[in-house]
């Protein structure tokens, strides 16, 4: 397998609004990120993925961009941005910008001009405009954020498409002028010194131009747009064009967020021979605790289902494409609260989950606070939530669809994106060290027990454990390039697998149970001298230790062990 720097890298996602506030306005900012670069360097990560800092009205926390080449005042200035790039590069860190090119803000100059009537308007087709049907929208599609995907514009007497909020109109990628605008903007940022892009919902840029009605599922109000907007042939055409004209011209990293993708889709987007993207973010494993109401269901995940999905992607892409590995991001609840145990086995399960993910084949992603085991916040009232998706879903489902408010609220406590957006917990001082006046969103009250300052110097902390995981990845090529073989696929208690590179083997054992487990080893690993590279109990993360394996290994609750054979 060809070696690439982005395969060997570990990426850390910074959600700037909630990372570090330098000026007391309750909003994290670019100077605050600069303050913490040494923390990230010490952790050992290679790339910082920066969520959007562009000019934005902030309807969707920056994912509604009004100017791609300006910095939101709350975050700082372009000079601050240039300094961030410089300070990162001084420390050997690379910067991956989050970019949204499926849609813009309705405040973007292009859309403002597109709303004007007149046949000679050069911006008329920068967005997707259609006539209404039967006195209503062009079709029955439902938006991701609730309501119709169509909004009426009186000036043009037409509807425009928005797959997300009505303030986020979709760009018309059928228009070559739009594609050229996007490419020139990307070149501009690469010349600024950034090292790559995470491309938000990039698999939605191609649409079925017939815009047919979608199927209305039982209990739903609107039709399903997915078959006509996700992973269309045009999307691959446009991404190949971006690769040809932009990506291939720089030693950069490209990661596509791709909703509703299969393994076969993944091979097309990130295949080594496809000339599209380095890797993609898939979401299938993030749906394992969905239920009848999709995301808004109070369901406990099944480990066998999670393993089945993760294993299928590991095996399906092996030798063909590259995986991105993540448990957390700005859109997902905290993994230690979701798949671990954030009460009785908080530290153990946080370390175990890190082990399970970082030992797989692919590029690992750490979301801010994951490295210290930050948890869900469990707010007490819907009025305390900020996230537009959460609020829209709550009101639509309780007021229009008859959902029980108490049940819906219990789902929101577990699944809301606000769980990921609480302030980074730096220390035990007031406001968790985020900023002198607090944070734009309510902070998690457990910051006095869970914070970076208490963990950086503690050899048994979650932070120290993540640091060791990253070190091992750099020391042992088998962790990056080894083949993946699953074990015990029917077990609901443990996730175990083998990595193989030439004559080397890595045995990864992870318990997802609150009870002690006995793992019967495959014969090839029995009664052999080996090295335990890491374990999450009793300071086992600190040193590589020689061991003699037996026929069975006991795992304590949420225990993880990584054993190396050569």
VEXNU-871088 format. One record per residue (C-alpha): x, y, z. Coordinates in steps of 0.05 Angstrom, whole numbers, plus 5000, padded with zeros to 4 digits. Layout:
XYZ ...
***
This chain:
500050005000 502750684981 504851105041 501651795047 502452325101 494952385111 494251635124 499251685180 496352325210 491752415269 486652985261 483853415317 477353785305 476654485334 469654775339 471955495348 465755795381 466655315439 474155225442 477455825476 475056545484 480857055486 476857705493 471057565540 465357605490 463156895506 465056645437 471356235423 475956555372 482256475330 486956815381 484156315432 486155735386 493056025379 493656035456 492455285457 496855055400 502154795448 496854365482 495154055415 502453965397 503653625463 497753155451 501352945387 496153085333 498353275263 492453635232 487454125260 480654105226 477654795237 470054845234 467755455193 470456135214 468056505152 463357095152 456456835169 449757055199 450556435242 443756115230 447155435230 453355605271 457555815212 455455285163 451555845128 457256235095 455956945070 463157085048 468256535036 474157015038 472557395102 473057195175 467057265221 468257855267 466757435328 472656985311 477657525294 480757805231 484157545169 490757765202 488957295260 487656745210 494356855176 497756845244 494356185262 496855865198 503956135212 504055905285 501355215267 506555115213 512055325262 509854745305 509354255248 501654255250 497454265187 490754635179 484654325146 479154835134 471854645137 468454885073 461154875053 459954894978 453254534972 449855174996 451355875021 447856355067 442056745038 446157355057 451657165008 452557674953 451257144900 444356984929 442557704940 443857824866 440557174846 433957414877 433457994828 428857894769 431158034698 433557594641 440357924638 442057754711 448657364709 447157074778 440156834762 442456104757 447556094813 442155754856 436555254842 430055614824 423655284802 416455454791 411255234841 406254664828 398854664843 399355294884 405055034927 412454844924 415454484863 415453814900 414153494968 421253434994 422553545068 428653925093 433753635142 431854185190 424254105183 419054385136 419354415060 425954445022 422955024981 422155754998 418156254956 421556884931 416457424915 421157834872 422457264823 415756914833 419756274840 421755784894 429055644913 431654984940 434654935010 436154235037 437654525105 435055185135 431255675089 437156145101 441755625067 439955614993 443155064951 448155264898 446855044827 452754604809 449954504739 452255214725 459755204704 460555914731 458855674801 463955124796 469255614773 467656084831 468555514880 475155294849 478056004850 476056074923 479455424941 485855644905 485656294945 485655925011 491055424990 495456014971 494056285042 497655665067 492055195088 493454455079 486754185057 479254185062 473753815098 468053885048 461253925082 455653495052 459553454987 455652854961 449453294955 452053764902 448853354845 441253344841 436152994797 434153564752 427053304745 425953424820 420652884827 416452784890 419452334943 416151764981 412551985044 414051495099 408851305151 408251845204 412052355163 409452995131 414353085074 417352655019 424252335020 429152724978 435052254989 434351824925 434552464883 439952864919 445052394950 450752064912 448252244843 452852124783 453652884776 456852924845 462552474823 463352874759 463953524798 468753244850 473252964796 473353654766 475353954833 480853434840 483453574770 483454334777 484954424851 486453814895 491753494850 495754134848 497554124923 500153624974 493553695011 488553295051 481353245027 475652945067 468552925043 462552905089 457852425053 450952285079 447351615065 453251275031 454750545022 461550195020 460950184944 459750934945 465851014990 470250654939 468051154886 469251774929 475851564961 478450994917 485951024907 484951044831 478651484828 482052164834 476552464877 477752514953 482852235003 477351965048 470152085068 466152145131 460751605133 454951605180 452250895181 455450745249 452351385277 445451105264 446050475307 441950775363 436551045316 429550775324 422550875294 423451635296 430351585264 435252015304 429952235353 428951555385 431051335455 434450685434 440350315464 445450115411 447049385397 454549235395 453648705342 450349215297 455849725309 461249195295 457748955232 457849665203 464949835224 467649155201 464149215134 467449885120 474249635144 473949025100 470449365042 475449935034 481649515051 486449574993 481549994953 480450644992 481750965059 477351015122 476351615166 475551395238 471251785286 466551725345 465252465356 464453115318 460553765324 454153415302 454352805347 453152685422 459252515465 461551805453 463051635526 455651795542 453251445479 457150795473 460850795539 458850905612 459651625634 458151475707 460950835737 466350705685 467551385656 475151355651 475450625632 470250665577 473051315548 479950985542 477050345514 473150715460 479451095440 483250435435 477950095394 477850655342 485250855338 487650145326 483450075263 485750205192 484450925173 485751635196 483251765267 479552405285 479152685355 473753195371 475553735422 474453475492 474352745471 481552685494 479352865566 472852465565 467853035561 460652795568 453652985547 450753565586 443553315599 439953995601 433454065640 429054455592 428054535517 428955285528 436255165546 437954875477 441055295422 441654825362 436954975304 436154235285 434254065357 429154615365 425954525297 425353765308 422353855377 417054355356 415253985291 414653305325 410853535386 406354055354 405053775285 406353025292 403452885361 409952635392 409852595468 413853205492 417052825550 419352265505 421952745452 425753135505 429052505532 431452365461 434053075454 438053015519 441752425489 442252625416 442253385410 448253705375 448754175435 452053595472 458153685429 458154445431 458954595505 465254975523 471854615522 473554455595 480554735605 480854765680 476754785745 476355545749 469855915735 466955765666 471855185658 477455655636 473855775570 473356535579 472657055633 465257165622 462756465605 460656145539 455156285488 452055605506 450855325575 456954965602 457254265630 457254295707 462153715712 468054145689 471054145760 472153395755 473253345680 478253845652 484753875614 488954185669 487753605716 489553095663 495653365625 500553175680 496852555705 499951925675 493451535685 488852055654 484751985590 489052535559 495452155573 492251535545 490351875480 497352165476 500151455481 495351195428 497951735380 505151565397 504050825383 501050985315 507551355297 511950795324 508450185294 506750205219 502249605229 497150065263 496850495200 497849995144 496149305172 490348905145 484148835188 480848175209 474848165255 473947675313 467947425353 462947805309 456947525346 459047775414 454848315447 460148425500 466748535465 469748825401 476048455381 480148445317 486948295287 491548745247 496748415202 502848705167 507748195137 509847755196 507148225249 500448175283 496648625329 491148335373 486048865397 481248665453 475849155476 470349015526 463849395520 460949055581 460149245655 461748525672 468348155670 469547785605 473747175588 476447185517 478646525488 484446695442 485146415371 490145845372 495546245335 496046715395 496046205452 502146085495 506546575460 511247125481 508647805461 508648535479 502748895509 503049585476 497549905516 491949755565 486950205600 487549945670 492750085724 497550525685 498450005631 498850555580 505650795603 510450255580 510849685531 511049045572 513048335554 507647815568 506347075559 499446965530 495046395555 489046065522 484346575552 484947295573 480547625626 477948315613 475248755669 469249205654 470649645594 477849395592 482149455529 488649115512 493049155450 498048585442 503648575391 506547935361 512547885314 
***
